[in-house]
Amino acid sequence: MFTPPSLAALDAASFPASLDRLAEILHACVHEGASVGFVLPFSREEARAWWLDKVAPPLAAGSRVALVATLGGEIVGTAQLDLDGMPSKRHHAEASKVLVDPRFRRKGVARALMAEIERRAADSGRWLVTLDTAGDAAEALYRSLGYVFAGAIPFYARDAFDADRYDATRILYKDLRRG
């Protein structure tokens, strides 16, 4: 029987208690080949520093939403929604760092996180959600959720495993007004 994950948004008070687990998930995903901005070697300490330096400040400022998904009381996934747009883009938000612990993939965690990302975007008056991905499985998930392929940028990021290879990224979007 399918048990959907529980979802919650982190805030300045709950973030510190989740930090080490979030760093573990990021570390595991990078080591599984996720193209999320990091290259090997990549330590848990670097993952932890990224959460502290790059996520905590906009989270505290209210310009970013950081979600966690839990199953059986354990954090198994996370996703972010960047709400910090220029005045001409107050209708737009960007989904990023949709990460699921590799041990918990194919259990509806990413799908649930994306549904909550969209709900929170809409609640914030944002009806256009964009994201980028380099993974075929991730792209298939996003397309199944109604995201539309806008284009690809070649040589966008260095491959996590091969320093001499650069991977393309694919840009997708969803107009929440259309469902």
PATI-565410 format. One record per residue (C-alpha): residue number from 1; residue in three letters; x, y, z. Coordinates in nm, 4 decimals, m for minus. Layout:
REM PATI-565410
{num->NUM	residu->ALA	xx->X	yy->Y	zz->Z}
...
//
This chain:
REM PATI-565410
{num->1	residu->MET	xx->0.0000	yy->0.0000	zz->0.0000}
{num->2	residu->PHE	xx->0.1255	yy->0.3462	zz->m0.0947}
{num->3	residu->THR	xx->0.1866	yy->0.5835	zz->0.1930}
{num->4	residu->PRO	xx->0.2328	yy->0.9408	zz->0.0742}
{num->5	residu->PRO	xx->0.5123	yy->1.1376	zz->0.2354}
{num->6	residu->SER	xx->0.4383	yy->1.4083	zz->0.4886}
{num->7	residu->LEU	xx->0.5462	yy->1.7515	zz->0.3697}
{num->8	residu->ALA	xx->0.6556	yy->2.0538	zz->0.5688}
{num->9	residu->ALA	xx->0.8264	yy->2.3834	zz->0.5020}
{num->10	residu->LEU	xx->1.1392	yy->2.4604	zz->0.6953}
{num->11	residu->ASP	xx->1.1743	yy->2.7891	zz->0.8771}
{num->12	residu->ALA	xx->1.4593	yy->2.9487	zz->1.0678}
{num->13	residu->ALA	xx->1.3628	yy->2.7529	zz->1.3803}
{num->14	residu->SER	xx->1.3260	yy->2.4074	zz->1.2199}
{num->15	residu->PHE	xx->1.6150	yy->2.4375	zz->0.9732}
{num->16	residu->PRO	xx->1.9031	yy->2.3588	zz->1.2166}
{num->17	residu->ALA	xx->1.7460	yy->2.0294	zz->1.3287}
{num->18	residu->SER	xx->1.7170	yy->1.9167	zz->0.9648}
{num->19	residu->LEU	xx->2.0551	yy->2.0397	zz->0.8457}
{num->20	residu->ASP	xx->2.2618	yy->1.7225	zz->0.8826}
{num->21	residu->ARG	xx->1.9981	yy->1.5041	zz->0.7136}
{num->22	residu->LEU	xx->1.9609	yy->1.7544	zz->0.4272}
{num->23	residu->ALA	xx->2.3393	yy->1.7487	zz->0.3823}
{num->24	residu->GLU	xx->2.3315	yy->1.3663	zz->0.3724}
{num->25	residu->ILE	xx->2.0635	yy->1.3689	zz->0.1020}
{num->26	residu->LEU	xx->2.2480	yy->1.6248	zz->m0.1097}
{num->27	residu->HIS	xx->2.5722	yy->1.4298	zz->m0.0691}
{num->28	residu->ALA	xx->2.4062	yy->1.1006	zz->m0.1681}
{num->29	residu->CYS	xx->2.2343	yy->1.2529	zz->m0.4711}
{num->30	residu->VAL	xx->2.5565	yy->1.4073	zz->m0.6024}
{num->31	residu->HIS	xx->2.7355	yy->1.0744	zz->m0.5563}
{num->32	residu->GLU	xx->2.4532	yy->0.9078	zz->m0.7532}
{num->33	residu->GLY	xx->2.5184	yy->1.1473	zz->m1.0427}
{num->34	residu->ALA	xx->2.2580	yy->1.4199	zz->m0.9867}
{num->35	residu->SER	xx->2.3476	yy->1.7309	zz->m1.1833}
{num->36	residu->VAL	xx->2.2686	yy->1.9850	zz->m0.9147}
{num->37	residu->GLY	xx->2.5756	yy->2.2066	zz->m0.9322}
{num->38	residu->PHE	xx->2.8413	yy->2.0029	zz->m0.7550}
{num->39	residu->VAL	xx->3.1323	yy->1.7905	zz->m0.8743}
{num->40	residu->LEU	xx->3.3290	yy->1.5101	zz->m0.7144}
{num->41	residu->PRO	xx->3.5014	yy->1.4959	zz->m0.4820}
{num->42	residu->PHE	xx->3.2144	yy->1.6328	zz->m0.2736}
{num->43	residu->SER	xx->3.2054	yy->1.5874	zz->0.1027}
{num->44	residu->ARG	xx->2.9227	yy->1.5984	zz->0.3545}
{num->45	residu->GLU	xx->3.0905	yy->1.9027	zz->0.5053}
{num->46	residu->GLU	xx->3.0660	yy->2.0812	zz->0.1690}
{num->47	residu->ALA	xx->2.7009	yy->1.9802	zz->0.1448}
{num->48	residu->ARG	xx->2.6354	yy->2.1107	zz->0.4940}
{num->49	residu->ALA	xx->2.8156	yy->2.4388	zz->0.4140}
{num->50	residu->TRP	xx->2.6041	yy->2.4834	zz->0.1009}
{num->51	residu->TRP	xx->2.2822	yy->2.4540	zz->0.3011}
{num->52	residu->LEU	xx->2.4130	yy->2.7017	zz->0.5596}
{num->53	residu->ASP	xx->2.5601	yy->2.9537	zz->0.3144}
{num->54	residu->LYS	xx->2.3200	yy->2.9391	zz->0.0192}
{num->55	residu->VAL	xx->1.9846	yy->2.8241	zz->0.1571}
{num->56	residu->ALA	xx->1.9606	yy->2.9512	zz->0.5141}
{num->57	residu->PRO	xx->1.9911	yy->3.3258	zz->0.4317}
{num->58	residu->PRO	xx->1.7130	yy->3.3431	zz->0.1668}
{num->59	residu->LEU	xx->1.5029	yy->3.1070	zz->0.3790}
{num->60	residu->ALA	xx->1.5338	yy->3.3451	zz->0.6745}
{num->61	residu->ALA	xx->1.4593	yy->3.6414	zz->0.4460}
{num->62	residu->GLY	xx->1.1419	yy->3.4757	zz->0.3166}
{num->63	residu->SER	xx->1.2530	yy->3.4754	zz->m0.0459}
{num->64	residu->ARG	xx->1.2892	yy->3.0971	zz->m0.0588}
{num->65	residu->VAL	xx->1.0728	yy->2.8072	zz->0.0486}
{num->66	residu->ALA	xx->1.2535	yy->2.4878	zz->0.1487}
{num->67	residu->LEU	xx->1.0346	yy->2.1801	zz->0.1786}
{num->68	residu->VAL	xx->1.1094	yy->1.8467	zz->0.3360}
{num->69	residu->ALA	xx->0.9307	yy->1.5189	zz->0.2731}
{num->70	residu->THR	xx->0.9261	yy->1.2572	zz->0.5462}
{num->71	residu->LEU	xx->0.8358	yy->0.8899	zz->0.5512}
{num->72	residu->GLY	xx->0.8175	yy->0.7150	zz->0.8850}
{num->73	residu->GLY	xx->0.9534	yy->1.0232	zz->1.0566}
{num->74	residu->GLU	xx->1.2703	yy->1.0334	zz->0.8421}
{num->75	residu->ILE	xx->1.3456	yy->1.3139	zz->0.5980}
{num->76	residu->VAL	xx->1.3677	yy->1.1445	zz->0.2582}
{num->77	residu->GLY	xx->1.3499	yy->1.4373	zz->0.0185}
{num->78	residu->THR	xx->1.3596	yy->1.8108	zz->m0.0241}
{num->79	residu->ALA	xx->1.2766	yy->2.0783	zz->m0.2799}
{num->80	residu->GLN	xx->1.3064	yy->2.4534	zz->m0.2997}
{num->81	residu->LEU	xx->1.1039	yy->2.7356	zz->m0.4467}
{num->82	residu->ASP	xx->1.2807	yy->3.0624	zz->m0.5196}
{num->83	residu->LEU	xx->1.0403	yy->3.3548	zz->m0.4882}
{num->84	residu->ASP	xx->1.3015	yy->3.6290	zz->m0.5206}
{num->85	residu->GLY	xx->1.2168	yy->3.7860	zz->m0.8518}
{num->86	residu->MET	xx->1.2552	yy->4.1270	zz->m1.0050}
{num->87	residu->PRO	xx->0.9444	yy->4.3461	zz->m1.0054}
{num->88	residu->SER	xx->0.8695	yy->4.2437	zz->m1.3644}
{num->89	residu->LYS	xx->0.8733	yy->3.8774	zz->m1.2618}
{num->90	residu->ARG	xx->0.6492	yy->3.8716	zz->m0.9558}
{num->91	residu->HIS	xx->0.4339	yy->3.6140	zz->m1.1386}
{num->92	residu->HIS	xx->0.7308	yy->3.3754	zz->m1.1668}
{num->93	residu->ALA	xx->0.9026	yy->3.1331	zz->m0.9285}
{num->94	residu->GLU	xx->1.1766	yy->2.8779	zz->m0.9822}
{num->95	residu->ALA	xx->1.1726	yy->2.5231	zz->m0.8487}
{num->96	residu->SER	xx->1.5156	yy->2.3859	zz->m0.7672}
{num->97	residu->LYS	xx->1.7121	yy->2.1205	zz->m0.5839}
{num->98	residu->VAL	xx->1.4398	yy->1.8572	zz->m0.5940}
{num->99	residu->LEU	xx->1.6391	yy->1.5882	zz->m0.4152}
{num->100	residu->VAL	xx->1.5224	yy->1.2454	zz->m0.3023}
{num->101	residu->ASP	xx->1.7409	yy->1.0116	zz->m0.1010}
{num->102	residu->PRO	xx->1.8327	yy->0.7381	zz->m0.3535}
{num->103	residu->ARG	xx->1.6977	yy->0.4731	zz->m0.1126}
{num->104	residu->PHE	xx->1.3509	yy->0.6294	zz->m0.1345}
{num->105	residu->ARG	xx->1.3141	yy->0.6955	zz->m0.5044}
{num->106	residu->ARG	xx->1.0116	yy->0.5727	zz->m0.7014}
{num->107	residu->LYS	xx->0.7886	yy->0.6156	zz->m0.3953}
{num->108	residu->GLY	xx->0.6108	yy->0.9351	zz->m0.5014}
{num->109	residu->VAL	xx->0.8349	yy->1.1667	zz->m0.2999}
{num->110	residu->ALA	xx->0.9424	yy->1.3974	zz->m0.5851}
{num->111	residu->ARG	xx->0.5881	yy->1.4048	zz->m0.7237}
{num->112	residu->ALA	xx->0.4517	yy->1.5082	zz->m0.3820}
{num->113	residu->LEU	xx->0.7227	yy->1.7715	zz->m0.3392}
{num->114	residu->MET	xx->0.6448	yy->1.9207	zz->m0.6797}
{num->115	residu->ALA	xx->0.2713	yy->1.9346	zz->m0.6049}
{num->116	residu->GLU	xx->0.3486	yy->2.1259	zz->m0.2864}
{num->117	residu->ILE	xx->0.5935	yy->2.3542	zz->m0.4708}
{num->118	residu->GLU	xx->0.3171	yy->2.4396	zz->m0.7165}
{num->119	residu->ARG	xx->0.0628	yy->2.4963	zz->m0.4391}
{num->120	residu->ARG	xx->0.2972	yy->2.7310	zz->m0.2559}
{num->121	residu->ALA	xx->0.3864	yy->2.9137	zz->m0.5769}
{num->122	residu->ALA	xx->0.0168	yy->2.9703	zz->m0.6498}
{num->123	residu->ASP	xx->m0.0476	yy->3.0795	zz->m0.2898}
{num->124	residu->SER	xx->0.2293	yy->3.3382	zz->m0.3380}
{num->125	residu->GLY	xx->0.0641	yy->3.4732	zz->m0.6533}
{num->126	residu->ARG	xx->0.3166	yy->3.3013	zz->m0.8799}
{num->127	residu->TRP	xx->0.1576	yy->3.1266	zz->m1.1771}
{num->128	residu->LEU	xx->0.4672	yy->3.0528	zz->m1.3849}
{num->129	residu->VAL	xx->0.7063	yy->2.7922	zz->m1.2440}
{num->130	residu->THR	xx->1.0351	yy->2.7197	zz->m1.4188}
{num->131	residu->LEU	xx->1.3069	yy->2.4658	zz->m1.3537}
{num->132	residu->ASP	xx->1.6082	yy->2.3141	zz->m1.5196}
{num->133	residu->THR	xx->1.7265	yy->1.9563	zz->m1.5276}
{num->134	residu->ALA	xx->1.9951	yy->1.7456	zz->m1.6896}
{num->135	residu->GLY	xx->1.8468	yy->1.4084	zz->m1.5980}
{num->136	residu->ASP	xx->1.6263	yy->1.2035	zz->m1.8268}
{num->137	residu->ALA	xx->1.4292	yy->1.0493	zz->m1.5384}
{num->138	residu->ALA	xx->1.3735	yy->1.3886	zz->m1.3780}
{num->139	residu->GLU	xx->1.2644	yy->1.5393	zz->m1.7082}
{num->140	residu->ALA	xx->1.0171	yy->1.2538	zz->m1.7592}
{num->141	residu->LEU	xx->0.8733	yy->1.3208	zz->m1.4138}
{num->142	residu->TYR	xx->0.8373	yy->1.6936	zz->m1.4791}
{num->143	residu->ARG	xx->0.6760	yy->1.6359	zz->m1.8176}
{num->144	residu->SER	xx->0.4299	yy->1.3922	zz->m1.6573}
{num->145	residu->LEU	xx->0.3359	yy->1.6770	zz->m1.4212}
{num->146	residu->GLY	xx->0.2574	yy->1.9082	zz->m1.7137}
{num->147	residu->TYR	xx->0.5880	yy->2.0895	zz->m1.7516}
{num->148	residu->VAL	xx->0.6718	yy->2.1977	zz->m2.1041}
{num->149	residu->PHE	xx->1.0194	yy->2.1781	zz->m2.2576}
{num->150	residu->ALA	xx->1.1346	yy->2.5301	zz->m2.3484}
{num->151	residu->GLY	xx->1.4854	yy->2.4539	zz->m2.4707}
{num->152	residu->ALA	xx->1.8305	yy->2.3223	zz->m2.3919}
{num->153	residu->ILE	xx->2.1555	yy->2.4989	zz->m2.3162}
{num->154	residu->PRO	xx->2.4593	yy->2.2956	zz->m2.4209}
{num->155	residu->PHE	xx->2.7734	yy->2.2803	zz->m2.2069}
{num->156	residu->TYR	xx->2.5805	yy->2.4311	zz->m1.9144}
{num->157	residu->ALA	xx->2.7549	yy->2.2546	zz->m1.6267}
{num->158	residu->ARG	xx->3.0576	yy->2.0413	zz->m1.5644}
{num->159	residu->ASP	xx->2.9756	yy->1.6738	zz->m1.5206}
{num->160	residu->ALA	xx->2.9960	yy->1.5582	zz->m1.1587}
{num->161	residu->PHE	xx->3.2118	yy->1.2567	zz->m1.2486}
{num->162	residu->ASP	xx->3.4138	yy->1.3676	zz->m1.5531}
{num->163	residu->ALA	xx->3.5991	yy->1.7003	zz->m1.5279}
{num->164	residu->ASP	xx->3.6464	yy->1.7106	zz->m1.9060}
{num->165	residu->ARG	xx->3.2766	yy->1.6740	zz->m1.9888}
{num->166	residu->TYR	xx->3.0114	yy->1.9433	zz->m1.9857}
{num->167	residu->ASP	xx->2.6444	yy->1.8567	zz->m1.9757}
{num->168	residu->ALA	xx->2.3485	yy->2.0363	zz->m2.1241}
{num->169	residu->THR	xx->2.0583	yy->2.1510	zz->m1.9145}
{num->170	residu->ARG	xx->1.6968	yy->2.1506	zz->m2.0214}
{num->171	residu->ILE	xx->1.4638	yy->2.4323	zz->m1.9238}
{num->172	residu->LEU	xx->1.1009	yy->2.3473	zz->m1.8487}
{num->173	residu->TYR	xx->0.8063	yy->2.5572	zz->m1.7380}
{num->174	residu->LYS	xx->0.4487	yy->2.5220	zz->m1.6232}
{num->175	residu->ASP	xx->0.1710	yy->2.7774	zz->m1.6387}
{num->176	residu->LEU	xx->m0.0291	yy->2.7019	zz->m1.3237}
{num->177	residu->ARG	xx->m0.3296	yy->2.8882	zz->m1.4611}
{num->178	residu->ARG	xx->m0.3725	yy->2.6007	zz->m1.7067}
{num->179	residu->GLY	xx->m0.3540	yy->2.3197	zz->m1.4510}
//
